[in-house]
C-alpha cells in the first residue's frame, strides 16, 4: 500500500452457504478488533464478513505516526477501495454490503469503486460539524478543534490521542483534514468542494441509517445532515431509544457490543435480506424471537 504500511484485515466465514459478503469499516480511531464479536455473530447468520484497520490504526499502524503520510482521502480512495476489490475478488458472485460505523458511513461518497456495493447500513453516522454535535460533545469539542489539535499536531507531528484520552492516536493528515471538515457547516462537501459534493450526490445505493437517541456525539440533526449529502440515495431512518429495547444505554459505540445480540443485531440480516421492515424486526427482536437462520 502507499505509505509503506500493510493494510491488515480479518475475514469471518459463514459456516453454511453464504447469503452475501459484508465489510465493516471502523469509526474514527477505532481498531477492527472492536467489531470482532459482531462479525463472528454475523458470520453465524450466513455472511462472509471482513473487518480491517485503516492505515495508521490498529494492526495497520507503523511503529511511529510522526510524519506518516496518510489522510482521509487515502483511507477512502485507497484503503476502503482496496478492501472492496479484495472482497469482490474472493466472492464475485455474492452481493456486497457495507456496515459503516460513524466514519465508516461518512466516507462512502469518497470511495471510487462504491458502485460495487449493493446495500449500506450506517450505524451512529452523522455530520461531524461541531455545531451540530450533541450539547454534551459541543461543550468540549471547541477546545479540541481550536486549541488542542493545532497544538498537538505542531508539537508531536501526529495526534497523540491515547495520551490525551481523546479519540486515539491519528496520523497528522487524518486529524488535520478531519478538523477542517468538522469546522465546516457542510462537513466534507463544504470543506472539499464541488467535485466531492457531486461524488456524494452520485451515490444511489439503498441505505439504512441506524441511530440512537442517547448517542453522546451525533445529534438527530447531524444524522440527517450527513445522510442528506447522499441526495440521490434511498435512505431509511431508524432512530432507536434505549427504552424501546429494554436497555439503559446504547450510545455512540453500544450497537456493536454483544449485549445487543438479540435486540439490535437482528436488524442487520433482516434489512440486508429485505425480509421485513426495520420496525417489524425491532418488535421481533424485542419479543426475544430469534432469526430463523440461527446464530
GULUM-784834 format. One record per residue: residue in three letters; y, z, x of N, C-alpha, C in turn. Coordinates in pm, whole numbers, padded with zeros to 5 digits, always signed. Example, Ala and Ser with C-alpha at 12.3 -4.5 7.8 and 13.67 -1.06 7.14 Angstrom:
<recs>
ALA-00569+00780+01319-00450+00780+01230-00330+00780+01320
SER-00225+00708+01285-00106+00714+01367+00003+00787+01290
</recs>
This chain:
<recs>
UNK-00121+00000+00084+00000+00000+00000+00126+00000+00087
UNK+00236-00062+00039+00363-00049+00110+00401+00098+00122
UNK+00462+00135+00235+00498+00275+00256+00398+00347+00344
UNK+00284+00284+00374+00191+00339+00472+00099+00448+00422
UNK+00089+00469+00292+00001+00571+00238-00091+00511+00134
UNK-00216+00555+00134-00312+00506+00035-00277+00561-00104
UNK-00310+00482-00204-00293+00524-00343-00428+00581-00388
UNK-00433+00710-00411-00559+00778-00441-00577+00791-00591
UNK-00695+00750-00638-00724+00756-00781-00863+00816-00802
UNK-00890+00857-00925-01022+00906-00966-01064+00834-01092
UNK-01194+00808-01104-01248+00743-01222-01349+00835-01291
UNK-01338+00846-01421-01428+00926-01503-01498+00829-01597
UNK-01627+00812-01580-01700+00707-01651-01766+00760-01778
UNK-01761+00679-01882-01830+00712-02006-01980+00709-01984
UNK-02050+00799-02047-02195+00805-02032-02266+00702-02119
UNK-02203+00663-02229-02260+00563-02318-02182+00431-02305
UNK-02212+00336-02389-02139+00210-02389-01991+00238-02412
UNK-01904+00197-02320-01762+00236-02329-01688+00166-02442
UNK-01596+00241-02502-01508+00184-02604-01396+00103-02539
UNK-01340+00158-02432-01222+00098-02368-01200+00167-02234
UNK-01107+00114-02157-01062+00178-02034-00927+00243-02060
UNK-00903+00356-01996-00780+00431-02015-00722+00469-01879
UNK-00592+00453-01864-00520+00501-01746-00429+00614-01789
UNK-00429+00724-01712-00345+00840-01742-00246+00860-01627
UNK-00125+00802-01638-00023+00823-01535+00048+00957-01553
UNK+00086+01017-01443+00135+01154-01443+00282+01168-01480
UNK+00318+01291-01513+00458+01329-01527+00520+01343-01388
UNK+00651+01355-01383+00721+01368-01257+00674+01491-01179
UNK+00630+01469-01055+00592+01579-00968+00458+01642-00999
UNK+00382+01585-01092+00254+01644-01133+00139+01566-01070
UNK+00049+01636-01003-00066+01572-00940-00172+01539-01044
UNK-00253+01437-01013-00353+01391-01109-00457+01498-01144
UNK-00478+01595-01059-00579+01698-01088-00545+01775-01216
UNK-00418+01778-01254-00377+01846-01377-00445+01785-01499
UNK-00480+01656-01491-00535+01584-01606-00687+01575-01603
UNK-00751+01643-01509-00896+01629-01490-00976+01666-01614
UNK-00948+01780-01673-01027+01824-01787-01009+01734-01908
UNK-00888+01686-01929-00863+01591-02037-00938+01460-02010
UNK-00935+01412-01886-01004+01288-01850-01154+01302-01868
UNK-01209+01417-01830-01353+01440-01848-01389+01440-01996
UNK-01306+01503-02076-01331+01506-02221-01325+01365-02279
UNK-01223+01290-02238-01206+01155-02291-01322+01065-02249
UNK-01373+01084-02130-01491+01010-02087-01610+01043-02176
UNK-01617+01169-02218-01722+01210-02310-01709+01147-02448
UNK-01591+01098-02481-01568+01029-02607-01595+00879-02596
UNK-01636+00834-02478-01674+00694-02462-01573+00605-02393
UNK-01483+00665-02312-01382+00586-02242-01403+00596-02091
UNK-01378+00487-02021-01366+00490-01876-01222+00529-01845
UNK-01203+00642-01778-01068+00696-01757-01032+00694-01608
UNK-00911+00655-01578-00861+00655-01440-00734+00737-01433
UNK-00731+00831-01339-00609+00904-01306-00570+00867-01163
UNK-00443+00888-01128-00401+00857-00992-00277+00936-00956
UNK-00251+00947-00827-00129+01010-00777-00034+00902-00728
UNK+00089+00901-00779+00190+00812-00723+00203+00844-00573
UNK+00242+00744-00494+00263+00771-00352+00373+00876-00333
UNK+00342+00974-00249+00432+01086-00227+00394+01210-00306
UNK+00291+01196-00393+00247+01306-00479+00099+01334-00456
UNK+00058+01460-00460-00083+01496-00455-00156+01436-00336
UNK-00272+01374-00364-00353+01316-00258-00294+01187-00202
UNK-00191+01133-00267-00126+01011-00217-00001+01043-00134
UNK+00016+01168-00095+00134+01209-00019+00105+01206+00132
UNK+00202+01167+00212+00187+01175+00358+00203+01319+00404
UNK+00183+01343+00532+00198+01480+00584+00340+01531+00566
UNK+00437+01442+00582+00577+01480+00562+00645+01378+00474
UNK+00726+01425+00380+00800+01336+00292+00935+01296+00351
UNK+00974+01356+00460+01104+01324+00520+01107+01176+00560
UNK+01199+01103+00502+01213+00962+00535+01108+00871+00474
UNK+01025+00924+00383+00918+00843+00324+00978+00741+00227
UNK+00955+00610+00249+01029+00506+00176+00968+00464+00044
UNK+00987+00543-00059+00935+00507-00192+01033+00556-00297
UNK+01048+00480-00405+01134+00521-00516+01062+00496-00647
UNK+01132+00514-00759+01070+00498-00890+01031+00354-00919
UNK+01110+00258-00869+01071+00119-00882+00936+00094-00815
UNK+00918+00151-00696+00792+00133-00624+00676+00196-00700
UNK+00700+00313-00760+00593+00376-00838+00549+00286-00954
UNK+00645+00225-01021+00613+00141-01137+00562+00004-01095
UNK+00638-00064-01008+00610-00204-00976+00496-00222-00878
UNK+00464-00118-00801+00357-00129-00704+00238-00038-00740
UNK+00264+00092-00756+00154+00187-00780+00090+00165-00917
UNK+00172+00170-01022+00117+00152-01157+00055+00013-01172
UNK+00123-00089-01119+00072-00225-01129-00062-00240-01058
UNK-00074-00176-00942-00199-00184-00866-00314-00119-00942
UNK-00288-00006-01006-00393+00063-01081-00434-00021-01202
UNK-00338-00082-01270-00372-00169-01384-00461-00284-01339
UNK-00424-00350-01230-00505-00461-01179-00644-00414-01138
UNK-00650-00296-01076-00779-00242-01033-00870-00218-01153
UNK-00818-00149-01254-00900-00116-01370-00944-00242-01444
UNK-00854-00338-01457-00891-00463-01525-00993-00542-01445
UNK-00991-00531-01313-01092-00599-01232-01228-00532-01247
UNK-01227-00401-01270-01352-00326-01288-01409-00346-01429
UNK-01320-00352-01529-01363-00360-01669-01288-00473-01739
UNK-01310-00597-01698-01230-00709-01751-01247-00733-01900
UNK-01359-00691-01957-01384-00720-02098-01347-00606-02192
UNK-01301-00494-02134-01266-00379-02218-01117-00378-02249
UNK-01079-00332-02368-00936-00306-02393-00886-00203-02293
UNK-00758-00211-02257-00699-00117-02163-00588-00039-02232
UNK-00595+00094-02225-00496+00180-02289-00424+00266-02184
UNK-00303+00303-02217-00215+00377-02126-00172+00506-02194
UNK-00209+00622-02138-00169+00750-02195-00074+00816-02096
UNK+00056+00796-02118+00156+00838-02022+00220+00970-02058
UNK+00210+01065-01966+00273+01196-01984+00415+01191-01928
UNK+00515+01213-02012+00655+01221-01971+00695+01097-01890
UNK+00712+01108-01758+00749+00993-01676+00650+00878-01692
UNK+00522+00911-01712+00421+00807-01728+00447+00716-01847
UNK+00520+00764-01946+00560+00680-02059+00695+00615-02037
UNK+00777+00675-01951+00910+00621-01924+00904+00494-01839
UNK+00806+00485-01750+00801+00376-01652+00749+00245-01708
UNK+00696+00244-01826+00625+00128-01879+00706-00001-01870
UNK+00834+00006-01903+00917-00114-01903+00942-00172-01766
UNK+00912-00096-01661+00933-00143-01524+00807-00202-01461
UNK+00694-00193-01531+00566-00236-01474+00550-00386-01497
UNK+00534-00466-01392+00534-00612-01410+00415-00667-01487
UNK+00299-00602-01478+00180-00653-01546+00145-00570-01670
UNK+00245-00513-01734+00223-00427-01851+00160-00502-01968
UNK+00167-00635-01968+00108-00713-02078-00044-00702-02079
UNK-00102-00648-01973-00247-00630-01968-00291-00506-02046
UNK-00195-00425-02089-00223-00302-02164-00227-00334-02313
UNK-00327-00280-02383-00343-00308-02526-00275-00206-02616
UNK-00281-00077-02579-00219+00027-02660-00164+00136-02569
UNK-00058+00201-02614+00008+00305-02535+00022+00431-02618
UNK-00009+00545-02558+00025+00674-02616+00117+00744-02516
UNK+00234+00785-02561+00322+00865-02477+00312+01010-02521
UNK+00309+01100-02425+00296+01243-02453+00416+01315-02394
UNK+00496+01379-02480+00616+01452-02435+00707+01362-02352
UNK+00722+01238-02396+00805+01140-02325+00937+01123-02396
UNK+01044+01153-02327+01178+01135-02381+01274+01095-02272
UNK+01398+01075-02308+01500+01042-02210+01529+01163-02122
UNK+01552+01138-01995+01588+01246-01904+01738+01269-01898
UNK+01817+01193-01976+01962+01211-01974+01994+01358-02001
UNK+02068+01418-01910+02077+01564-01910+02144+01622-02035
UNK+02234+01547-02098+02298+01599-02218+02212+01582-02343
UNK+02096+01515-02328+02000+01507-02438+01879+01596-02414
UNK+01879+01671-02305+01774+01771-02284+01787+01882-02389
UNK+01685+01962-02403+01694+02078-02491+01801+02173-02437
UNK+01849+02261-02523+01952+02356-02478+01901+02440-02362
UNK+01775+02477-02366+01719+02561-02260+01727+02490-02125
UNK+01692+02362-02123+01693+02287-01997+01835+02247-01959
UNK+01914+02207-02058+02051+02162-02032+02133+02269-01961
UNK+02106+02395-01992+02184+02504-01933+02155+02521-01784
UNK+02044+02459-01737+02006+02473-01597+02022+02345-01516
UNK+02001+02228-01580+01996+02105-01500+02132+02061-01446
UNK+02242+02107-01507+02371+02071-01448+02377+02119-01304
UNK+02323+02236-01278+02321+02292-01142+02228+02211-01053
UNK+02116+02166-01112+02020+02085-01037+02082+01953-00995
UNK+02141+01881-01091+02190+01746-01063+02321+01743-00985
UNK+02409+01838-01009+02541+01832-00947+02552+01913-00817
UNK+02455+02000-00791+02464+02082-00670+02336+02080-00588
UNK+02226+02125-00647+02104+02147-00570+02044+02019-00513
UNK+02030+01916-00596+01966+01792-00550+02046+01724-00439
UNK+02177+01701-00456+02251+01637-00347+02243+01716-00216
UNK+02251+01847-00224+02245+01930-00104+02106+01925-00040
UNK+02002+01939-00121+01865+01940-00068+01828+01807-00004
UNK+01867+01697-00066+01836+01565-00010+01907+01545+00123
UNK+02029+01591+00131+02106+01574+00254+02049+01660+00367
UNK+02006+01781+00335+01957+01873+00438+01812+01845+00477
UNK+01726+01822+00376+01581+01811+00403+01533+01668+00421
UNK+01605+01570+00366+01559+01432+00372+01457+01398+00265
UNK+01429+01492+00178+01344+01476+00060+01379+01592-00031
UNK+01315+01599-00149+01343+01712-00237+01232+01816-00224
UNK+01259+01931-00161+01157+02035-00140+01138+02123-00263
UNK+01092+02061-00370+01085+02130-00498+00991+02249-00503
UNK+00884+02246-00423+00791+02359-00425+00860+02485-00374
UNK+00937+02471-00267+01009+02587-00214+01116+02634-00311
UNK+01178+02538-00378+01286+02571-00470+01236+02605-00610
UNK+01106+02588-00631+01044+02612-00762+01107+02526-00871
UNK+01131+02399-00835+01188+02302-00928+01110+02171-00916
UNK+01040+02130-01016+00973+02001-01029+00856+01985-00933
UNK+00877+02005-00803+00777+01981-00700+00837+01896-00591
UNK+00766+01882-00480+00816+01800-00370+00819+01653-00411
UNK+00934+01589-00386+00951+01450-00425+01017+01371-00313
UNK+00976+01245-00293+01041+01161-00193+01190+01146-00220
UNK+01266+01124-00114+01412+01109-00122+01452+01003-00225
UNK+01391+00884-00214+01429+00773-00301+01397+00799-00447
UNK+01286+00868-00472+01247+00902-00609+01349+00996-00672
UNK+01382+01103-00600+01474+01201-00656+01616+01147-00669
UNK+01659+01069-00571+01793+01011-00578+01807+00918-00698
UNK+01706+00834-00719+01709+00740-00831+01696+00813-00965
UNK+01608+00911-00971+01589+00987-01095+01716+01061-01133
UNK+01784+01117-01034+01912+01184-01060+02010+01085-01124
UNK+02016+00964-01071+02107+00864-01126+02071+00830-01270
UNK+01942+00820-01299+01900+00795-01438+01945+00908-01528
UNK+01919+01032-01482+01944+01148-01568+02092+01175-01593
UNK+02178+01118-01513+02321+01134-01533+02381+01021-01616
UNK+02297+00926-01656+02345+00812-01734+02305+00827-01881
UNK+02398+00805-01970+02374+00824-02114+02258+00739-02165
UNK+02238+00620-02106+02130+00532-02149+02010+00538-02054
UNK+02007+00639-01972+01896+00667-01882+01865+00545-01794
UNK+01740+00502-01786+01701+00399-01690+01774+00266-01714
UNK+01789+00224-01839+01850+00093-01863+02000+00096-01836
UNK+02063+00210-01858+02204+00222-01827+02229+00227-01677
UNK+02140+00295-01606+02156+00310-01462+02120+00183-01386
UNK+02025+00106-01439+01972-00008-01363+02020-00145-01412
UNK+02084-00153-01528+02149-00277-01567+02072-00366-01663
UNK+02130-00483-01689+02083-00571-01796+01941-00624-01775
UNK+01902-00650-01651+01769-00703-01627+01662-00602-01666
UNK+01686-00476-01634+01592-00370-01671+01597-00346-01822
UNK+01715-00351-01881+01726-00336-02026+01642-00442-02098
UNK+01649-00566-02048+01572-00675-02107+01423-00654-02087
UNK+01385-00597-01974+01243-00572-01947+01187-00471-02048
UNK+01261-00366-02078+01216-00268-02177+01211-00331-02316
UNK+01309-00414-02347+01313-00479-02478+01198-00578-02496
UNK+01141-00625-02386+01033-00724-02394+00897-00661-02423
UNK+00888-00528-02415+00760-00460-02441+00728-00469-02590
UNK+00608-00515-02622+00567-00530-02762+00432-00461-02789
UNK+00394-00373-02702+00265-00305-02713+00272-00196-02820
UNK+00175-00188-02911+00174-00077-03009+00175+00057-02937
UNK+00254+00150-02989+00280+00274-02918+00279+00393-03013
UNK+00218+00500-02970+00222+00628-03042+00295+00729-02955
UNK+00398+00791-03011+00472+00896-02942+00427+01031-02996
UNK+00368+01112-02909+00332+01250-02943+00433+01342-02878
UNK+00502+01420-02960+00599+01515-02905+00584+01648-02978
UNK+00648+01751-02924+00622+01887-02970+00754+01961-02990
UNK+00762+02032-03100+00889+02096-03138+00931+02205-03040
UNK+00836+02259-02963+00871+02365-02868+00873+02314-02724
UNK+00882+02182-02707+00897+02126-02573+01024+02183-02511
UNK+01009+02248-02397+01123+02314-02334+01217+02218-02262
UNK+01176+02090-02252+01258+01991-02182+01310+01880-02273
UNK+01220+01819-02349+01255+01700-02427+01295+01737-02570
UNK+01415+01699-02609+01462+01721-02746+01415+01609-02835
UNK+01424+01629-02967+01389+01523-03062+01479+01402-03041
UNK+01605+01426-03011+01699+01316-02987+01658+01237-02863
UNK+01618+01309-02758+01576+01244-02635+01449+01162-02652
UNK+01359+01211-02736+01235+01136-02766+01270+01003-02830
UNK+01357+01006-02931+01396+00882-02999+01476+00790-02907
UNK+01561+00846-02824+01641+00764-02733+01553+00685-02638
UNK+01455+00750-02580+01369+00681-02484+01288+00572-02551
UNK+01225+00604-02662+01144+00503-02730+01229+00392-02791
UNK+01356+00423-02815+01448+00320-02862+01471+00211-02760
UNK+01442+00237-02633+01453+00134-02531+01348+00025-02551
UNK+01233+00064-02610+01127-00032-02642+01157-00092-02780
UNK+01268-00161-02789+01323-00201-02917+01232-00295-02996
UNK+01146-00369-02929+01057-00463-02997+00913-00416-03004
UNK+00886-00294-02965+00750-00240-02973+00734-00160-03102
UNK+00623-00175-03172+00597-00090-03290+00564+00051-03244
UNK+00647+00147-03280+00630+00285-03235+00602+00375-03355
UNK+00496+00451-03346+00464+00554-03447+00495+00689-03386
UNK+00574+00770-03455+00613+00900-03403+00530+01010-03470
UNK+00486+01103-03390+00419+01223-03444+00474+01343-03371
UNK+00554+01423-03438+00614+01543-03378+00542+01664-03434
UNK+00484+01743-03347+00392+01850-03387+00451+01987-03354
UNK+00447+02076-03451+00487+02214-03429+00362+02296-03397
UNK+00370+02390-03306+00252+02470-03270+00183+02534-03391
UNK+00261+02580-03487+00203+02649-03602+00112+02556-03684
UNK+00135+02424-03676+00053+02329-03751-00092+02331-03704
UNK-00113+02368-03579-00250+02371-03525-00293+02513-03491
UNK-00220+02610-03543-00257+02749-03522-00233+02798-03381
UNK-00136+02739-03311-00107+02776-03173+00029+02843-03163
UNK+00047+02925-03061+00177+02988-03039+00269+02899-02957
UNK+00212+02815-02870+00294+02736-02780+00219+02610-02736
UNK+00290+02499-02729+00237+02375-02671+00326+02335-02554
UNK+00454+02313-02581+00548+02285-02475+00533+02148-02412
UNK+00597+02130-02297+00600+02001-02230+00467+01965-02164
UNK+00391+02066-02124+00268+02042-02049+00141+02080-02125
UNK+00155+02148-02239+00040+02207-02303-00064+02111-02356
UNK-00023+01992-02399-00118+01898-02460-00242+01880-02375
UNK-00229+01876-02244-00342+01844-02157-00427+01966-02120
UNK-00397+02080-02175-00475+02200-02146-00597+02207-02239
UNK-00712+02252-02186-00837+02247-02263-00838+02329-02390
UNK-00744+02420-02407-00740+02498-02531-00711+02410-02652
UNK-00664+02286-02628-00632+02195-02737-00736+02084-02753
UNK-00854+02106-02698-00959+02004-02703-01006+01974-02845
UNK-00994+02070-02936-01041+02047-03072-00928+02024-03171
UNK-00803+02040-03127-00692+02024-03220-00604+01904-03187
UNK-00563+01891-03061-00473+01782-03022-00546+01662-02960
UNK-00643+01689-02876-00709+01579-02806-00774+01476-02899
UNK-00832+01516-03013-00891+01413-03102-00793+01311-03156
UNK-00663+01340-03149-00564+01241-03192-00576+01113-03109
UNK-00616+01127-02985-00618+01013-02893-00724+00909-02930
UNK-00854+00945-02934-00953+00842-02967-00938+00784-03106
UNK-00893+00865-03201-00876+00813-03337-00764+00710-03343
UNK-00652+00737-03276-00543+00639-03280-00577+00515-03197
UNK-00637+00536-03082-00673+00420-02998-00775+00332-03068
UNK-00864+00397-03145-00965+00322-03216-00918+00268-03349
UNK-00800+00310-03392-00744+00260-03517-00818+00306-03640
UNK-00888+00422-03630-00970+00468-03743-00888+00530-03855
UNK-00792+00612-03816-00717+00689-03914-00570+00691-03876
UNK-00488+00732-03969-00350+00762-03931-00351+00890-03851
UNK-00245+00911-03773-00236+01031-03692-00234+01155-03780
UNK-00165+01149-03891-00156+01267-03978-00294+01304-04032
UNK-00376+01205-04069-00510+01232-04119-00594+01299-04011
UNK-00587+01246-03890-00667+01303-03781-00622+01444-03750
UNK-00492+01469-03758-00442+01605-03734-00507+01703-03829
UNK-00521+01667-03956-00581+01757-04052-00731+01773-04026
UNK-00796+01666-03983-00938+01677-03947-00957+01774-03833
UNK-00874+01760-03728-00884+01848-03612-00855+01992-03651
UNK-00755+02012-03734-00716+02147-03774-00828+02214-03853
UNK-00906+02133-03926-01016+02189-04003-01138+02217-03916
UNK-01132+02177-03788-01241+02207-03697-01356+02108-03705
UNK-01334+01989-03762-01440+01888-03771-01427+01795-03653
UNK-01531+01782-03572-01525+01701-03452-01537+01552-03484
UNK-01484+01472-03390-01501+01329-03395-01651+01298-03393
UNK-01695+01207-03476-01838+01176-03485-01898+01119-03360
UNK-01813+01075-03263-01869+01020-03139-01911+01128-03043
UNK-01885+01255-03076-01930+01365-02993-01825+01405-02892
UNK-01862+01502-02805-01769+01546-02699-01714+01682-02729
</recs>
